[in-house]
Amino acid sequence: MQKRNWDVLIIGGASGSGKTSVSLPLARYYGVDLVRVDDFQVLLKALTTYEVLPDLHFEITHPNFKEYGADETLDLLIKISRSINSGLKAVIDDHILENIPMVLEGDFILPELAASYDNPRIKTIFIHEPSREQILQNFLEREGTLQHSRTDGSYAYGNWLKESCSEFGISVVESRPWDTLMERVISAIQ
């Protein structure tokens, strides 16, 4: 287990940016748990209705979401994120209180959540992929289909996250070159 100067490492970024690929090796490197926001999204959707968390149940409240352009998708992703960030804050707080270190990784982490902490035991990094074509290729490799509309939304969301990080003074690491991403993330959080 490597020495670390944090108890909670938050890794955010748009889908297809590379954050999941680096999160598991980082958790293993530091000998801590990896907690995926996607799991909370699945859990919350199963335990709630669209009346309780309408944006999280976007398939019902936004039935044409697959036809959305980049701006509409960006708005939806921000709404979904804001609907679950208070729950993520509770998870982070619990890990700090119980002294259980973790890497928390996911699409729906907003810079405003990370900025709400002034605690040296919590570190935050966002992964950014600057190329739309690379995101498209990442989705193709991961899921086996070309997803142009999803790529446009993820690209817009990633750029919005990067801009928001700048406003809050949160570090952003470019995803490529892939072979040095882990080292660059480690350097950024030290």
C-alpha positions as CSV (number, residue, x, y, z in Angstrom):
1,M,0.0,0.0,0.0
2,Q,1.4,3.4,-1.0
3,K,1.4,6.3,1.3
4,R,-1.3,8.9,0.6
5,N,-2.1,12.4,1.8
6,W,-5.9,11.9,1.5
7,D,-8.7,9.7,2.7
8,V,-11.2,10.4,-0.1
9,L,-10.1,10.8,-3.6
10,I,-12.9,12.1,-5.9
11,I,-12.4,11.4,-9.6
12,G,-14.9,13.1,-11.9
13,G,-15.2,13.5,-15.6
14,A,-17.6,12.9,-18.6
15,S,-18.4,9.4,-19.8
16,G,-15.7,8.1,-22.2
17,S,-13.0,10.3,-20.7
18,G,-10.9,7.6,-19.1
19,K,-11.7,8.1,-15.4
20,T,-13.0,4.6,-14.9
21,S,-9.8,3.1,-16.5
22,V,-7.6,5.0,-14.1
23,S,-9.7,4.7,-10.9
24,L,-9.4,0.9,-10.3
25,P,-5.5,1.0,-10.7
26,L,-5.4,4.0,-8.4
27,A,-7.5,2.3,-5.7
28,R,-5.3,-0.8,-5.9
29,Y,-2.1,1.3,-5.8
30,Y,-3.2,3.0,-2.6
31,G,-5.0,-0.1,-1.2
32,V,-8.4,1.6,-0.8
33,D,-11.9,0.8,-1.8
34,L,-13.2,1.9,-5.2
35,V,-16.7,3.3,-5.0
36,R,-18.5,3.9,-8.3
37,V,-21.2,6.6,-8.6
38,D,-22.9,4.5,-11.3
39,D,-23.8,2.0,-8.6
40,F,-25.6,4.7,-6.6
41,Q,-27.4,5.8,-9.8
42,V,-28.6,2.2,-10.3
43,L,-29.6,1.8,-6.7
44,L,-31.5,5.1,-6.5
45,K,-33.4,4.4,-9.7
46,A,-34.4,1.0,-8.3
47,L,-35.5,2.5,-5.0
48,T,-37.3,5.7,-6.1
49,T,-39.9,6.7,-8.6
50,Y,-39.8,9.4,-11.2
51,E,-42.0,11.6,-9.0
52,V,-39.3,11.5,-6.3
53,L,-36.2,12.0,-8.5
54,P,-37.6,13.0,-11.9
55,D,-34.2,13.8,-13.6
56,L,-32.7,10.5,-12.4
57,H,-35.5,8.7,-14.1
58,F,-34.8,10.5,-17.4
59,E,-36.0,7.6,-19.5
60,I,-39.5,8.4,-18.3
61,T,-39.3,12.2,-17.8
62,H,-37.3,12.8,-21.0
63,P,-38.4,9.9,-23.3
64,N,-36.7,11.4,-26.4
65,F,-33.3,11.9,-24.7
66,K,-31.5,9.8,-27.3
67,E,-32.5,12.4,-29.9
68,Y,-31.2,15.4,-27.8
69,G,-28.5,17.6,-29.2
70,A,-25.4,18.4,-27.2
71,D,-26.9,21.4,-25.3
72,E,-30.1,19.5,-24.2
73,T,-27.9,16.5,-23.2
74,L,-25.6,18.8,-21.2
75,D,-28.5,20.3,-19.4
76,L,-29.9,16.9,-18.6
77,L,-26.5,15.6,-17.3
78,I,-26.2,18.6,-15.0
79,K,-29.7,18.1,-13.7
80,I,-29.1,14.4,-13.0
81,S,-25.8,15.2,-11.3
82,R,-27.4,17.8,-9.1
83,S,-30.2,15.4,-8.1
84,I,-27.7,12.9,-6.6
85,N,-24.8,15.1,-5.4
86,S,-26.4,15.6,-1.9
87,G,-26.4,11.8,-1.6
88,L,-22.8,11.6,-2.7
89,K,-21.9,14.3,-0.1
90,A,-23.4,12.0,2.6
91,V,-21.3,9.1,1.3
92,I,-18.1,11.2,1.4
93,D,-18.9,12.5,4.8
94,D,-19.5,9.0,6.1
95,H,-16.2,7.8,4.8
96,I,-14.4,10.7,6.5
97,L,-16.3,10.1,9.7
98,E,-15.7,6.4,9.8
99,N,-12.1,6.8,8.6
100,I,-12.6,4.4,5.6
101,P,-10.5,5.6,2.7
102,M,-11.9,5.4,-0.8
103,V,-11.7,6.5,-4.4
104,L,-15.1,7.8,-5.5
105,E,-15.4,7.8,-9.3
106,G,-18.2,8.8,-11.7
107,D,-19.8,10.9,-14.4
108,F,-22.3,12.6,-12.1
109,I,-19.8,14.3,-9.7
110,L,-19.9,18.0,-10.1
111,P,-17.1,20.4,-9.4
112,E,-19.5,22.3,-7.1
113,L,-19.7,19.2,-4.9
114,A,-16.0,18.9,-4.6
115,A,-15.6,22.7,-4.0
116,S,-18.1,22.4,-1.1
117,Y,-15.3,20.8,1.0
118,D,-12.4,22.6,2.6
119,N,-10.8,19.5,4.0
120,P,-7.2,18.4,3.3
121,R,-8.3,14.8,3.7
122,I,-10.4,15.1,0.5
123,K,-8.7,15.4,-2.9
124,T,-10.4,15.9,-6.2
125,I,-9.3,15.5,-9.8
126,F,-11.3,15.6,-13.0
127,I,-10.3,13.7,-16.1
128,H,-10.8,15.5,-19.4
129,E,-10.8,14.1,-22.9
130,P,-10.4,17.0,-25.3
131,S,-11.2,15.1,-28.5
132,R,-14.8,14.3,-29.6
133,E,-13.5,11.6,-31.9
134,Q,-11.6,9.9,-29.1
135,I,-14.7,9.8,-27.0
136,L,-16.6,8.3,-29.9
137,Q,-13.8,5.7,-30.3
138,N,-13.8,5.0,-26.6
139,F,-17.6,4.3,-26.6
140,L,-17.1,2.0,-29.7
141,E,-14.3,0.0,-28.0
142,R,-16.2,-0.2,-24.7
143,E,-19.7,-0.9,-26.0
144,G,-19.3,-2.0,-29.6
145,T,-21.5,0.6,-31.3
146,L,-21.0,4.1,-32.7
147,Q,-22.9,6.6,-30.5
148,H,-22.7,10.0,-32.1
149,S,-25.4,11.7,-30.1
150,R,-24.1,10.3,-26.8
151,T,-20.6,11.3,-27.8
152,D,-21.8,14.9,-28.5
153,G,-23.4,15.1,-25.1
154,S,-20.4,13.6,-23.3
155,Y,-18.0,16.0,-25.2
156,A,-20.1,19.0,-24.2
157,Y,-20.4,17.8,-20.6
158,G,-16.6,17.2,-20.4
159,N,-15.9,20.7,-21.6
160,W,-18.4,22.2,-19.2
161,L,-16.9,20.2,-16.3
162,K,-13.4,21.5,-17.3
163,E,-14.7,25.1,-17.4
164,S,-16.4,24.6,-14.0
165,C,-13.3,23.2,-12.5
166,S,-11.4,26.3,-13.6
167,E,-14.0,28.5,-11.8
168,F,-13.6,26.5,-8.6
169,G,-9.8,26.0,-8.8
170,I,-10.1,22.2,-9.1
171,S,-7.3,20.3,-11.0
172,V,-8.0,18.8,-14.4
173,V,-5.8,16.2,-16.0
174,E,-6.0,15.5,-19.7
175,S,-6.7,11.8,-20.4
176,R,-3.9,11.3,-22.9
177,P,-1.3,10.0,-23.2
178,W,-3.0,7.0,-21.6
179,D,0.2,5.4,-20.5
180,T,1.1,8.3,-18.2
181,L,-2.4,9.1,-16.9
182,M,-2.0,7.3,-13.6
183,E,1.3,9.0,-12.9
184,R,-0.1,12.4,-13.8
185,V,-3.1,11.9,-11.5
186,I,-0.9,10.9,-8.7
187,S,1.3,14.0,-9.2
188,A,-1.7,16.3,-9.4
189,I,-3.1,15.1,-6.0
190,Q,0.2,15.3,-4.1
